[in-house]
Amino acid sequence: MNIEALWLSVQLAFMTSLILLGVGLPLAYWIAYASWRWKFFVEALAALPMVLPPTVLGFYLLSAMGPIGPIGRLHETLFGSPLAFSFIGLLIGSVIYSFPFALQPLVASFRSVDARFLKLAALLGDEPLMRFFKIVLPLSYRGILSAFIMAFAHTIGEFGVVLMIGGNIPGVTRTISIDLYDQVQALNYQGAGETALVLLAASFFFLSWVYYLNRDAIGGTRR
């Protein structure tokens, strides 16, 4: 087991999940309660990484963050270092790739909040932002935690996007999934089996946690 690669993956997954909560909470709230008729385009765009092949997404990200890409050129001008094949570039790619895995649990959780509470708060004069912090967030803690776990688990196991925009730089972009690929390429099946078993156990643990958190909501909503 490559501990360095595992620790890098954990750091990447934790930072990605935190960023996704910060970005996903307001967007999920808007999707759950906005009445704009064309918001399904926003939902489709946010869910696109779920169905888009990772290599396709990785190619577009690499094109944008590479030395001749607009984002890559801007980053190198401002900070003097390339964005592609760096941890920051890897983090940006992971946030985009795992975005729907955090957003969808948040939207589902917000929509399950009893609408009567929100109507009563509105009658009492609470503004939408106040209703969000006083009612929606406290009643959606399971969905918020589920979103964090799902984003974390998905980032730990991602491979295609990581390889495309991060490459395989030890201590910088070599995640545990890339290390597993390297072990298979080197015909080290024993080491690959140990790594795969750890990832399998971690995935089962995270999914069990999510289903445990949402066990009361299965089969219906709280509206």
C-alpha positions in Angstrom: 0.0 0.0 0.0 1.4 3.4 -1.1 0.6 5.5 2.0 1.8 8.7 0.3 -0.7 8.2 -2.6 -3.5 7.3 -0.1 -2.8 10.4 2.0 -2.8 12.6 -1.1 -6.2 11.1 -2.1 -7.6 11.7 1.3 -6.4 15.4 1.2 -7.8 15.8 -2.3 -11.2 14.2 -1.3 -11.5 16.3 1.9 -10.8 19.6 0.2 -13.0 18.8 -2.8 -15.9 17.9 -0.5 -15.6 21.1 1.5 -15.5 23.3 -1.6 -18.5 21.4 -3.1 -20.5 22.1 0.1 -19.7 25.8 -0.1 -20.7 26.0 -3.8 -23.5 23.4 -3.7 -25.5 24.7 -0.8 -26.7 27.9 -2.4 -27.1 26.4 -5.8 -29.1 23.4 -4.4 -31.3 25.8 -2.4 -32.0 27.8 -5.6 -32.8 24.6 -7.6 -35.1 23.3 -4.9 -37.2 26.4 -4.5 -36.8 28.6 -7.6 -39.7 28.8 -9.9 -37.7 29.7 -13.1 -39.1 27.5 -15.9 -35.7 27.0 -17.6 -33.8 25.9 -14.5 -33.7 22.3 -15.8 -30.9 23.5 -18.1 -28.9 24.4 -15.0 -29.7 21.0 -13.5 -28.7 19.2 -16.7 -25.4 21.1 -16.8 -24.6 20.4 -13.2 -25.3 16.7 -13.7 -23.3 16.4 -17.0 -20.2 15.0 -15.3 -22.2 12.0 -14.2 -22.7 10.8 -17.8 -19.8 12.4 -19.6 -16.9 10.0 -20.1 -14.1 11.0 -17.7 -11.6 11.2 -20.5 -13.8 13.7 -22.4 -14.2 15.9 -19.3 -10.5 15.5 -18.6 -9.6 16.5 -22.2 -11.6 19.7 -21.9 -10.2 20.5 -18.5 -6.7 19.9 -19.7 -7.3 22.1 -22.8 -8.5 24.9 -20.5 -5.9 24.6 -17.8 -2.9 23.7 -20.0 -0.1 26.2 -20.9 -2.0 27.4 -24.0 -5.5 27.3 -22.4 -7.1 30.5 -21.1 -7.3 29.4 -17.5 -3.8 27.9 -17.6 -2.2 31.0 -19.1 -4.0 33.3 -16.6 -2.8 31.1 -13.7 0.8 31.1 -14.9 0.8 34.8 -15.4 -0.6 35.5 -11.9 1.4 32.8 -10.0 4.3 31.9 -12.2 3.5 28.2 -12.2 1.5 25.8 -14.5 -2.0 24.8 -13.4 -2.1 21.5 -15.2 -0.2 18.6 -13.6 -0.4 20.3 -10.2 -2.4 19.6 -7.1 -4.4 22.8 -7.5 -5.3 21.7 -11.1 -6.2 18.3 -9.7 -8.4 19.9 -7.1 -10.3 22.0 -9.7 -10.9 19.0 -11.9 -12.1 17.0 -8.9 -14.5 19.7 -7.9 -16.1 19.7 -11.3 -16.1 15.9 -11.7 -17.7 15.3 -8.3 -20.1 18.2 -8.4 -23.3 16.3 -9.2 -22.6 13.7 -6.4 -22.7 16.5 -3.9 -25.5 18.6 -5.5 -28.1 15.9 -6.0 -28.3 14.8 -2.3 -28.5 18.5 -1.3 -31.4 19.2 -3.7 -33.3 16.1 -2.6 -32.8 17.0 1.0 -33.9 20.6 0.6 -37.0 19.5 -1.3 -38.0 17.1 1.5 -38.3 19.9 4.0 -41.9 20.3 5.1 -43.2 23.3 3.1 -45.5 24.3 5.9 -42.6 25.3 8.0 -41.3 27.6 5.3 -44.8 29.1 4.7 -45.2 29.8 8.4 -41.8 31.4 8.6 -42.7 33.6 5.7 -45.9 34.7 7.4 -43.9 35.6 10.4 -41.7 37.9 8.3 -38.6 35.8 7.8 -36.6 36.6 4.6 -35.6 33.7 2.3 -32.0 33.8 3.6 -33.2 33.6 7.2 -35.5 30.7 6.4 -32.6 28.9 4.8 -30.4 29.2 7.9 -33.2 28.7 10.5 -35.3 26.0 8.9 -33.8 24.4 5.8 -30.2 23.8 7.0 -31.1 22.3 10.4 -33.7 20.0 8.8 -31.4 18.9 6.0 -28.3 17.9 8.0 -28.6 14.3 6.9 -28.6 15.3 3.2 -25.7 17.7 3.8 -23.6 15.0 5.5 -24.6 12.5 2.7 -23.4 15.0 0.1 -20.1 15.4 1.8 -19.6 11.6 2.0 -20.6 11.0 -1.6 -18.3 13.6 -2.9 -15.5 12.3 -0.7 -16.0 8.7 -1.8 -16.3 9.6 -5.5 -13.1 11.7 -5.4 -11.1 9.0 -3.6 -11.8 6.6 -6.5 -11.7 8.9 -9.5 -9.2 7.9 -12.2 -9.8 9.2 -15.7 -10.0 12.9 -14.9 -7.1 12.6 -12.5 -4.8 11.0 -15.0 -5.7 13.4 -17.8 -5.1 16.7 -15.9 -2.8 15.5 -13.1 -0.6 12.9 -14.7 1.4 10.7 -12.3 3.7 12.8 -10.2 4.7 11.2 -6.9 3.6 13.3 -3.9 1.9 15.8 -6.2 -0.8 14.1 -8.4 -0.3 10.4 -7.9 -3.5 9.4 -6.1 -4.3 5.9 -4.8 -6.2 5.0 -8.0 -3.3 6.0 -10.2 -1.0 4.0 -7.9 -3.3 1.0 -8.4 -3.0 1.4 -12.1 0.8 1.5 -11.8 0.9 -1.7 -9.8 -1.2 -3.5 -12.4 1.1 -2.2 -15.2 4.1 -3.5 -13.2 2.4 -6.9 -12.8 2.4 -6.5 -9.0 -0.9 -8.2 -8.6 -0.5 -8.8 -4.9 0.1 -5.1 -4.2 -2.7 -4.2 -6.6 -5.1 -6.6 -4.8 -4.3 -5.1 -1.4 -4.9 -1.6 -2.7 -8.1 -2.6 -4.5 -9.4 -4.3 -1.3 -8.9 -1.1 0.7 -10.8 0.9 -1.9 -13.6 -1.6 -2.0 -13.9 -1.6 1.8 -13.8 2.2 1.9 -16.5 2.4 -0.8 -18.8 0.0 1.0 -18.3 1.8 4.3 -19.1 5.2 2.8 -22.2 3.9 1.0 -23.4 2.1 4.2 -23.0 5.4 6.0 -25.1 7.2 3.4 -27.9 4.6 3.5 -27.8 4.7 7.3 -28.3 8.4 7.4 -31.2 8.3 4.9 -32.9 5.1 6.1 -35.9 7.0 7.5 -36.4 8.9 4.2 -36.5 5.8 2.0 -39.9 5.1 0.6 -41.3 8.6 0.8 -40.7 12.3 1.6 -41.5 14.5 4.6 -43.7 16.9 2.6 
